């Protein structure tokens, strides 16, 4: 269930006091709203709407989940400070933020709602389309003027949206108009690098402030709202199990792919902040030992070779995977690049490899060596460890290969060679999580400060596992590690039941 602070919100203008925490939702019966959800401009101008928690259901035709109702209820009250961290795809932007914006401009003439996010595409591509959909549901757009990043209503109220890339953009927005109503919404707060933006928002003294995001690293202003500054905020934590539209099958697939203890799963499924020091290494010693002690049967599949080219005094590593088994691994140190190219071509010919079966790291010394191999008739696949990943939840391609390859080892899908140096390298690299919540790796220069050598053998082995569709199914799949707590989590979340329908008359006016 969503976790909330014990802080009591201040009452909304003119209504009967703060919301009750927990228990059944109830309020005094009042006259039913108009039968039609499409209101005329005149009706909207002349009458107040209902409290925010009832607004999506009554005016927008959208029934919120229980946790969405609770968040909206907390934000309903003047001087509210609400912080929401939620699993990926929970509906926080489309339901919470969009409904709050439309409710605010309809309710408070001459008021202002300021919306910002770490990147403008979050405002332009997610929030404003949802706002446009809600305004069309209410009045077919009559009375509303919606632009790319702005909203204006006939009562003089407006909303604006911009990127939080510059803290100065948040300055100068203060309470204005007869009602002195200013609402700030900060979406995807984890991705805002400049922490000054949060302090700038607070200096504007908004009458309502909503800060929400999927969790990222355990640092920064957003994190402190749930820790050091918790007494100042109404805090909510939402897991994937609290969202009925996120199916059990999808959740199980994510956990199977990334591992239940993965920082990515902790963030995107469990709604938890993640800390590098808490997570330790990408692959634990226990996981490696269990994989070595109980290797899977050999499975047929394609040949995939990976070459990690040396830089400085590091090793050049050639690794060959046949199906689900690492069958060959050769290492050498050689400063003469021509000799390295000759040795690699001999290895390719020895194993009957064609260019389409070979992958190589093109970073650093890899770029000229890849070019030299192409001149020798081997136009291999080039892999940029620092390049864009296939899965956007990873920080880069190198992190993606390490984490997916490590999961294949932990799930006992791969047969590894008996190489002690390789084994040591596999269990020494630590997890790092970016401020944006991307799953990354400890940089090699940081490893060297800890006395760890460059993990060249691990790079090549994990590259061979991950490339060529390895983890995606180029060998027979075997049963993954069991997750006995999954059903318990569903039971605790109420078996993914939707929020009960709101009875007629259970809403309040202003």
C-alpha positions as CSV (number, residue, x, y, z in Angstrom):
1,X,0.0,0.0,0.0
2,X,1.2,3.5,-0.6
3,X,3.3,4.9,2.2
4,X,2.2,8.3,3.5
5,X,3.6,10.7,6.1
6,X,1.7,11.6,9.2
7,X,1.7,15.3,8.3
8,X,-1.8,16.8,8.3
9,X,-2.5,19.0,5.3
10,X,-4.1,22.4,5.8
11,X,-7.7,22.8,4.8
12,X,-8.7,23.9,1.3
13,X,-10.4,27.2,0.8
14,X,-13.9,27.1,2.4
15,X,-14.2,23.3,2.9
16,X,-14.6,21.3,6.0
17,X,-11.0,20.5,7.1
18,X,-8.2,18.1,6.3
19,X,-8.7,14.7,4.8
20,X,-9.0,11.7,7.1
21,X,-6.1,9.2,6.8
22,X,-7.0,5.7,6.0
23,X,-10.3,3.9,6.2
24,X,-13.3,4.2,3.9
25,X,-13.8,7.3,1.8
26,X,-16.7,9.3,3.0
27,X,-18.0,12.8,2.9
28,X,-21.4,14.5,3.5
29,X,-24.0,13.9,0.8
30,X,-24.5,16.9,-1.4
31,X,-26.5,17.5,-4.5
32,X,-25.5,15.4,-7.4
33,X,-23.5,17.0,-10.2
34,X,-25.1,17.8,-13.6
35,X,-25.9,14.7,-15.6
36,X,-23.8,15.8,-18.4
37,X,-20.0,15.9,-18.1
38,X,-19.8,18.4,-20.9
39,X,-20.3,21.8,-19.3
40,X,-21.0,25.1,-21.0
41,X,-18.7,28.0,-20.7
42,X,-21.3,29.8,-18.7
43,X,-21.8,26.9,-16.3
44,X,-18.0,26.6,-15.7
45,X,-17.7,30.3,-15.1
46,X,-20.6,30.6,-12.7
47,X,-20.1,27.6,-10.5
48,X,-17.3,25.9,-8.6
49,X,-16.4,22.3,-9.3
50,X,-15.7,19.6,-6.8
51,X,-12.8,18.8,-4.6
52,X,-9.8,17.6,-6.5
53,X,-10.0,13.9,-5.5
54,X,-13.5,13.7,-7.1
55,X,-12.7,15.8,-10.1
56,X,-11.4,13.0,-12.5
57,X,-14.5,10.8,-11.8
58,X,-17.2,13.5,-12.0
59,X,-15.9,15.9,-14.6
60,X,-13.4,14.0,-16.7
61,X,-15.0,10.5,-16.7
62,X,-11.8,9.0,-15.3
63,X,-12.0,6.7,-12.2
64,X,-8.7,6.9,-10.2
65,X,-7.1,4.0,-8.4
66,X,-7.1,4.2,-4.6
67,X,-3.6,5.7,-4.4
68,X,-4.4,8.2,-7.1
69,X,-7.5,9.3,-5.1
70,X,-5.3,9.7,-1.9
71,X,-2.7,11.8,-3.7
72,X,-5.3,14.1,-5.2
73,X,-7.0,14.4,-1.8
74,X,-3.7,15.5,-0.2
75,X,-3.1,18.1,-3.0
76,X,-6.6,19.5,-2.7
77,X,-5.7,21.5,0.4
78,X,-4.2,25.0,0.5
79,X,-0.5,25.0,1.5
80,X,-0.1,21.3,0.6
81,X,3.3,19.9,-0.2
82,X,3.0,16.5,-1.9
83,X,5.8,14.2,-2.9
84,X,5.0,11.1,-5.0
85,X,7.5,8.4,-6.0
86,X,5.9,5.7,-8.2
87,X,6.8,2.8,-10.3
88,X,7.4,3.3,-14.0
89,X,4.2,3.6,-16.0
90,X,2.0,4.1,-13.0
91,X,-0.1,6.9,-14.5
92,X,1.2,9.7,-12.3
93,X,1.5,12.2,-15.2
94,X,-1.7,11.3,-17.1
95,X,-4.0,11.2,-14.1
96,X,-2.5,13.1,-11.2
97,X,-0.7,16.0,-12.9
98,X,-3.1,16.5,-15.8
99,X,-6.2,16.4,-13.6
100,X,-4.7,18.8,-11.1
101,X,-3.8,21.3,-13.8
102,X,-7.3,21.3,-15.3
103,X,-9.0,21.4,-11.9
104,X,-6.9,24.3,-10.8
105,X,-7.5,26.6,-13.7
106,X,-11.3,25.9,-13.6
107,X,-11.6,26.5,-9.9
108,X,-9.5,29.6,-9.3
109,X,-10.0,32.6,-11.6
110,X,-6.8,34.6,-12.4
111,X,-4.7,31.8,-10.9
112,X,-1.5,30.3,-12.3
113,X,-0.3,26.7,-12.5
114,X,3.4,26.2,-13.4
115,X,4.6,22.8,-14.6
116,X,8.2,21.8,-15.1
117,X,10.3,18.7,-15.7
118,X,13.9,17.7,-16.2
119,X,13.4,17.7,-20.0
120,X,10.8,19.5,-22.1
121,X,9.6,16.4,-23.9
122,X,8.1,15.2,-20.6
123,X,6.0,18.4,-20.5
124,X,5.3,18.5,-24.2
125,X,4.9,14.8,-24.9
126,X,3.2,13.5,-21.8
127,X,1.6,16.2,-19.6
128,X,0.1,18.5,-22.2
129,X,-1.5,15.8,-24.4
130,X,-3.3,14.5,-21.3
131,X,-4.4,18.0,-20.4
132,X,-5.8,18.5,-23.9
133,X,-7.7,15.2,-23.6
134,X,-9.2,16.2,-20.3
135,X,-10.3,19.7,-21.6
136,X,-11.9,18.0,-24.6
137,X,-13.8,15.6,-22.4
138,X,-15.2,18.4,-20.3
139,X,-16.4,20.9,-22.9
140,X,-15.1,19.8,-26.3
141,X,-12.5,22.4,-25.7
142,X,-15.0,25.2,-25.3
143,X,-13.6,27.9,-23.0
144,X,-10.1,26.4,-23.1
145,X,-7.1,27.5,-25.1
146,X,-4.4,24.8,-25.2
147,X,-1.1,25.4,-26.9
148,X,2.1,23.3,-27.0
149,X,3.1,24.3,-23.5
150,X,0.3,26.5,-22.2
151,X,-3.3,26.5,-21.1
152,X,-5.7,29.4,-20.7
153,X,-9.3,29.3,-19.4
154,X,-12.1,31.9,-19.8
155,X,-11.9,32.9,-16.1
156,X,-8.4,34.3,-16.7
157,X,-6.6,31.3,-15.1
158,X,-3.7,29.8,-17.0
159,X,-1.0,27.1,-16.9
160,X,2.4,27.1,-18.4
161,X,5.1,24.4,-18.9
162,X,8.8,24.6,-19.4
163,X,12.0,22.6,-18.9
164,X,13.8,22.8,-15.6
165,X,17.2,23.1,-17.3
166,X,17.7,26.6,-15.9
167,X,16.8,27.4,-12.3
168,X,16.2,31.1,-13.3
169,X,13.2,30.0,-15.3
170,X,11.4,29.1,-12.0
171,X,12.0,32.6,-10.6
172,X,9.5,35.4,-10.7
173,X,6.3,33.2,-10.4
174,X,4.6,34.3,-7.3
175,X,1.1,34.2,-5.9
176,X,-1.1,36.5,-8.0
177,X,-4.7,37.5,-8.6
178,X,-7.6,37.8,-6.1
179,X,-7.3,34.2,-4.9
180,X,-3.5,34.3,-4.6
181,X,-3.4,30.8,-6.0
182,X,-0.2,29.5,-7.5
183,X,0.4,25.8,-8.0
184,X,3.7,24.2,-9.0
185,X,4.0,20.7,-10.5
186,X,7.5,19.2,-10.8
187,X,7.4,16.1,-12.9
188,X,10.2,13.5,-13.1
189,X,11.9,15.3,-10.3
190,X,14.7,12.7,-10.2
191,X,16.0,13.9,-13.6
192,X,16.5,17.6,-12.5
193,X,20.3,18.1,-12.3
194,X,20.3,21.6,-11.0
195,X,19.0,21.4,-7.4
196,X,18.6,25.2,-7.3
197,X,15.4,24.8,-9.3
198,X,13.7,23.3,-6.2
199,X,14.8,26.1,-3.9
200,X,13.7,28.6,-6.6
201,X,10.2,27.0,-6.6
202,X,10.0,27.2,-2.8
203,X,10.9,30.9,-2.8
204,X,7.8,31.5,-5.0
205,X,5.7,30.3,-2.1
206,X,3.2,28.3,-4.1
207,X,-0.2,27.6,-2.5
208,X,0.1,24.0,-3.7
209,X,3.3,22.1,-4.7
210,X,3.4,18.6,-6.2
211,X,6.7,16.9,-6.8
212,X,6.6,13.5,-8.4
213,X,8.9,11.0,-10.2
214,X,9.9,7.4,-10.6
215,X,12.7,6.9,-8.0
216,X,16.3,7.4,-9.0
217,X,19.4,7.6,-6.9
218,X,19.3,8.1,-3.1
219,X,20.4,11.7,-3.2
220,X,19.1,15.2,-4.0
221,X,16.1,17.3,-3.1
222,X,13.5,14.8,-4.2
223,X,15.1,12.1,-2.1
224,X,15.3,14.4,0.9
225,X,11.5,15.0,0.8
226,X,11.2,11.3,1.8
227,X,14.0,11.4,4.4
228,X,15.4,14.5,6.0
229,X,12.5,16.8,5.1
230,X,9.7,14.3,5.4
231,X,7.9,16.3,8.1
232,X,7.4,19.0,5.6
233,X,5.7,16.8,3.0
234,X,2.9,14.4,2.4
235,X,4.8,11.5,0.9
236,X,3.4,8.6,-1.2
237,X,5.2,5.5,-2.5
238,X,3.5,3.5,-5.2
239,X,4.7,0.1,-6.5
240,X,3.8,-1.6,-9.8
241,X,1.6,-4.0,-7.7
242,X,-0.6,-1.0,-6.8
243,X,-1.4,-0.3,-10.5
244,X,-4.0,-2.7,-12.1
245,X,-3.0,-1.8,-15.6
246,X,0.5,-3.2,-15.0
247,X,-0.2,-6.9,-15.4
248,X,1.2,-9.7,-13.4
249,X,2.7,-11.2,-16.5
250,X,4.5,-7.9,-17.4
251,X,5.8,-7.5,-13.8
252,X,7.1,-11.1,-13.8
253,X,8.8,-10.6,-17.1
254,X,10.7,-7.5,-15.8
255,X,11.8,-9.3,-12.7
256,X,12.9,-12.4,-14.6
257,X,14.9,-10.2,-17.0
258,X,16.7,-7.9,-14.6
259,X,16.7,-9.9,-11.3
260,X,14.5,-9.2,-8.2
261,X,17.4,-7.5,-6.4
262,X,18.5,-5.4,-9.3
263,X,18.5,-1.6,-8.7
264,X,16.4,-1.3,-11.9
265,X,13.7,-3.5,-10.5
266,X,13.8,-1.8,-7.1
267,X,13.2,1.5,-8.8
268,X,10.8,0.6,-11.6
269,X,8.7,-2.1,-9.9
270,X,9.0,-1.5,-6.1
271,X,9.3,2.3,-6.2
272,X,12.4,2.4,-4.1
273,X,15.4,4.8,-4.2
274,X,18.6,3.0,-4.9
275,X,22.1,3.6,-3.6
276,X,25.3,2.4,-5.2
277,X,26.8,1.2,-1.9
278,X,23.7,-0.8,-1.0
279,X,23.8,-2.7,-4.2
280,X,27.4,-3.7,-4.4
281,X,28.6,-5.6,-7.4
282,X,26.8,-6.5,-10.6
283,X,27.3,-10.2,-10.1
284,X,27.7,-11.6,-6.6
285,X,30.2,-14.2,-5.6
286,X,27.3,-16.5,-4.5
287,X,25.6,-16.2,-7.9
288,X,28.8,-17.0,-9.7
289,X,29.7,-20.0,-7.5
290,X,26.2,-21.4,-7.9
291,X,26.4,-21.0,-11.6
292,X,29.8,-22.8,-11.7
293,X,28.7,-25.6,-9.4
294,X,25.4,-26.2,-11.3
295,X,26.0,-25.4,-14.9
296,X,23.2,-25.9,-17.4
297,X,23.2,-28.5,-20.1
298,X,24.8,-27.5,-23.4
299,X,22.4,-25.9,-25.7
300,X,22.7,-25.5,-29.4
301,X,22.9,-22.0,-30.9
302,X,24.8,-19.6,-33.0
303,X,28.5,-18.8,-32.8
304,X,29.4,-15.4,-31.4
305,X,32.9,-14.1,-30.9
306,X,33.7,-10.9,-29.0
307,X,37.1,-9.1,-29.0
308,X,38.0,-6.6,-26.2
309,X,41.0,-4.6,-27.6
310,X,43.8,-3.7,-25.2
311,X,44.7,-0.1,-24.2
312,X,48.0,0.6,-22.5
313,X,49.1,-2.4,-20.5
314,X,45.7,-4.2,-20.5
315,X,44.9,-7.5,-22.2
316,X,43.5,-8.1,-25.6
317,X,40.8,-10.8,-25.2
318,X,39.2,-13.1,-27.7
319,X,36.1,-14.9,-26.5
320,X,34.0,-17.4,-28.4
321,X,30.5,-18.6,-27.4
322,X,28.9,-21.6,-29.1
323,X,25.3,-21.7,-28.1
324,X,25.2,-21.3,-24.3
325,X,28.9,-22.2,-23.7
326,X,32.0,-20.1,-23.7
327,X,34.2,-22.5,-25.5
328,X,37.3,-20.4,-26.2
329,X,39.1,-17.5,-24.5
330,X,42.5,-16.3,-25.4
331,X,44.3,-13.4,-23.9
332,X,47.6,-11.6,-24.7
333,X,49.4,-8.3,-24.3
334,X,50.9,-6.8,-27.5
335,X,51.7,-3.2,-28.3
336,X,52.3,-4.0,-32.0
337,X,48.8,-3.6,-33.5
338,X,49.8,-5.4,-36.7
339,X,50.7,-8.5,-34.7
340,X,47.3,-8.3,-32.9
341,X,45.4,-8.0,-36.1
342,X,47.3,-11.0,-37.5
343,X,46.6,-13.1,-34.4
344,X,42.9,-12.2,-34.5
345,X,42.5,-13.1,-38.2
346,X,44.2,-16.5,-37.5
347,X,41.7,-17.1,-34.7
348,X,38.8,-16.2,-36.9
349,X,40.0,-18.6,-39.6
350,X,40.8,-21.3,-37.0
351,X,37.2,-21.3,-35.7
352,X,35.6,-20.8,-39.1
353,X,34.0,-17.4,-38.1
354,X,32.5,-15.0,-40.6
355,X,32.4,-11.3,-40.0
356,X,28.7,-11.3,-39.0
357,X,29.5,-13.6,-36.1
358,X,32.2,-11.3,-34.6
359,X,31.8,-8.3,-32.3
360,X,34.4,-5.9,-31.0
361,X,34.8,-2.9,-28.7
362,X,35.4,0.1,-30.9
363,X,36.3,2.4,-28.0
364,X,39.9,3.7,-27.5
365,X,42.3,1.5,-29.4
366,X,39.4,-0.5,-30.7
367,X,38.5,2.0,-33.5
368,X,41.8,1.8,-35.5
369,X,41.9,-2.0,-34.9
370,X,38.3,-2.4,-36.2
371,X,39.3,-0.4,-39.3
372,X,42.4,-2.6,-39.8
373,X,40.3,-5.7,-39.5
374,X,37.9,-4.3,-42.1
375,X,40.8,-3.7,-44.5
376,X,41.7,-7.4,-43.9
377,X,38.3,-8.6,-45.0
378,X,36.6,-8.8,-41.6
379,X,34.0,-6.0,-41.3
380,X,33.0,-7.0,-37.8
381,X,30.1,-5.6,-35.7
382,X,31.4,-2.5,-33.8
383,X,30.2,-2.1,-30.2
384,X,30.6,1.3,-28.4
385,X,30.5,0.6,-24.7
386,X,29.7,4.2,-24.1
387,X,27.0,4.3,-26.8
388,X,23.2,4.2,-26.7
389,X,21.7,1.1,-25.2
390,X,18.9,-0.9,-26.8
391,X,17.0,-0.7,-23.5
392,X,16.7,3.0,-22.4
393,X,16.7,1.9,-18.7
394,X,20.5,1.4,-18.9
395,X,23.0,4.2,-18.9
396,X,24.9,3.0,-21.9
397,X,25.6,-0.1,-24.1
398,X,28.4,-1.3,-21.8
399,X,26.2,-1.3,-18.7
400,X,23.5,-3.1,-20.7
401,X,25.9,-5.9,-21.7
402,X,27.2,-6.3,-18.2
403,X,23.9,-6.4,-16.5
404,X,22.1,-8.6,-19.0
405,X,25.1,-11.0,-19.2
406,X,25.3,-11.1,-15.4
407,X,21.6,-12.1,-15.2
408,X,22.2,-14.9,-17.7
409,X,25.0,-16.2,-15.5
410,X,23.0,-15.8,-12.3
411,X,20.1,-17.6,-13.9
412,X,22.4,-20.6,-14.7
413,X,21.9,-20.2,-18.5
414,X,25.6,-20.0,-19.4
415,X,28.5,-22.4,-19.2
416,X,31.7,-20.5,-18.2
417,X,35.3,-21.5,-18.7
418,X,37.5,-22.5,-15.7
419,X,39.5,-19.3,-15.5
420,X,40.1,-17.8,-12.0
421,X,41.1,-14.4,-13.3
422,X,37.8,-14.2,-15.2
423,X,35.9,-15.3,-12.2
424,X,37.5,-12.6,-10.1
425,X,36.8,-9.9,-12.6
426,X,33.1,-10.9,-12.9
427,X,32.5,-10.3,-9.2
428,X,34.4,-7.1,-8.6
429,X,32.6,-4.4,-10.7
430,X,30.1,-2.4,-8.8
431,X,26.7,-1.1,-9.8
432,X,26.2,2.6,-10.2
433,X,22.8,4.4,-10.7
434,X,22.6,7.8,-12.4
435,X,20.6,10.6,-11.0
436,X,18.0,9.9,-13.8
437,X,17.7,6.3,-12.4
438,X,19.6,4.7,-15.2
439,X,21.4,1.5,-14.4
440,X,25.1,1.9,-14.9
441,X,28.6,0.6,-14.0
442,X,31.5,1.7,-11.8
443,X,34.0,3.5,-14.2
444,X,37.3,1.6,-14.7
445,X,39.4,4.5,-13.4
446,X,37.4,4.2,-10.2
447,X,38.0,0.5,-10.0
448,X,41.7,1.1,-10.4
449,X,41.6,3.4,-7.4
450,X,40.3,0.5,-5.4
451,X,43.2,-1.6,-6.7
452,X,41.2,-3.5,-9.2
453,X,42.6,-4.3,-12.7
454,X,40.7,-3.5,-15.8
455,X,38.1,-6.3,-16.3
456,X,39.0,-7.1,-19.9
457,X,38.2,-10.8,-19.7
458,X,34.8,-10.0,-18.1
459,X,34.1,-7.4,-20.8
460,X,34.7,-10.0,-23.6
461,X,32.8,-12.8,-21.9
462,X,29.8,-10.7,-21.1
463,X,29.9,-9.1,-24.6
464,X,29.9,-12.6,-26.1
465,X,26.9,-13.6,-23.9
466,X,24.9,-10.4,-24.7
467,X,25.7,-9.9,-28.4
468,X,24.2,-11.8,-31.2
469,X,20.8,-12.2,-29.4
470,X,22.4,-14.3,-26.7
471,X,20.2,-13.3,-23.8
472,X,17.3,-12.8,-26.2
473,X,17.2,-16.5,-27.1
474,X,20.0,-17.7,-29.3
475,X,20.3,-20.8,-27.1
476,X,17.8,-22.9,-25.3
477,X,16.4,-21.2,-22.3
478,X,16.5,-22.9,-18.9
479,X,14.6,-22.3,-15.7
480,X,15.5,-19.0,-14.0
481,X,15.9,-18.5,-10.3
482,X,12.6,-18.7,-8.5
483,X,11.0,-15.7,-6.9
484,X,8.8,-17.1,-4.1
485,X,7.8,-13.7,-2.8
486,X,6.0,-12.5,-5.9
487,X,2.6,-14.0,-4.9
488,X,2.9,-12.6,-1.4
489,X,3.4,-9.1,-2.9
490,X,0.2,-9.4,-4.9
491,X,-1.7,-10.5,-1.9
492,X,-0.4,-7.5,0.1
493,X,-1.4,-5.2,-2.8
494,X,-5.0,-6.4,-2.7
495,X,-4.8,-8.8,-5.6
496,X,-4.5,-5.8,-8.0
497,X,-8.2,-4.8,-7.5
498,X,-9.3,-1.5,-8.8
499,X,-10.5,1.2,-6.5
500,X,-14.2,0.7,-5.6
501,X,-16.6,2.8,-7.5
502,X,-17.5,6.1,-5.9
503,X,-21.1,6.1,-4.7
504,X,-23.4,8.8,-5.9
505,X,-23.5,11.9,-3.8
506,X,-20.1,11.3,-2.1
507,X,-18.4,14.4,-3.1
508,X,-17.9,17.9,-1.7
509,X,-18.2,21.3,-3.1
510,X,-16.4,24.6,-2.3
